[in-house]
């Protein structure tokens, strides 16, 4: 039997979408008992094929039967292996470039339902209130149970400006929630950045795309310019609700903060699944304190970055336990324009920990909380006491100084984003400790 040659187009490291471009050739080698064809099983398959073709209530083409058989083989393996028809294959490739059509959610399958891995930033799904961990049980009036993931995704896709109703089950909510979402063309901005306070920067990575590593470096350079002579005192890297993406991009982001050492390695049955990625550059922050924010929607490539920085003690990981997707998918193009998305390896953090179904445990765990302002009244001050001494100095100067310190009406950071507020406080403490040492 001749060996079967395959072209490895890409390795996936995302919750449902993501590519590590690794063009090359690989060979499936069969040895010993594995080389023998399972003739009895193939006879059974042929018999079932013939009975369906001849006896089913409606005529079915050979191509449809064989495509369904292929889908069945892959769906029985794990939630991430799939058969991609040409349209699905092209859409996956478009997704890694940062523009595609739909609702803006990364999804997988769980117990026959569509599970939301994470809503993508600034997309219809996120604006409508879809959350990581939601289970979609109906698409419009059609139950999801019985659909394949590919079929469910096709229903969710559609023309821009058209509506779809998602019925979801959410942990902690007693009854299903119906959410109407208007489809749109999804433009994913991988990296966004801003200054939180003078000297303290914030970088948000929503998805790992081909240019994410370069964009991160550009963002840090811009934050340095904004910080002026004081330079950066600390940086928050936000990976919350980041479902993953391009593995090479995750390696590049990790490498940006490490001087040396292993970033991630993979192990699988094939020789080309044994890969090790190591840091090659130097820390672009020169040791400045770094806090990484994660949550249950941080998956795969996000977990690679968090795991590498945690194992090398380069960053403090803060937030919730991550999603726990520690497998690598390889895209195997086929001659008819379709492709197989096949799980071929598991990936491991530098210390040898598998993230599969475990996730990254944060160094500092933060529960999801909502901070609200409580009015406790003004209380009694010195100025309210009878016969108090008057202050020396100009009263108008004191009043002007007090007004300058008052909030400008902006909602406090603790109320807008409690996790980011805590990360900023931690960075300030780390900066003080480093400055004194």
Secondary structure, 3 states (H helix, E strand, C coil): CCCEEEEEEEEEEECCCCCEEEEEEEEECCCHHHHCCCHHHHHHHHHHHHHHHHHCCCCCCHHHHHHHHHHHHHHCCCCCCEEECHHHHHHHHHHCCCEEEECCEEEEEECCEEEEEEECCCCHHHHHCCCCCCEEEEECCEECCCCCHHHHHHHHCCCCCCEEEEEEECCCCCCCEEEEEECEEEECCCEEEEEEECCEEEEEECCECCCHHHHHHHHHHHHHHHHHHHCCCEEEEECCCCCEEEHHHHHHHHHHCCCCCEEEEEEECCHHHCEEEECCCCCCCCCCEEEEEECCCCCCHHHHHHHHHHHCCCCEEEECCCCCCCEEEEEEECCCCCEEEEEEEEEEECCCCECCCCCCCCCEECCCCCCCCCCCCCCCCHHHCCCCCCCCCCHHHHHHHHHHHCCCCCCCHHHHCHHHHHHHHHHHHHHHHHHHC
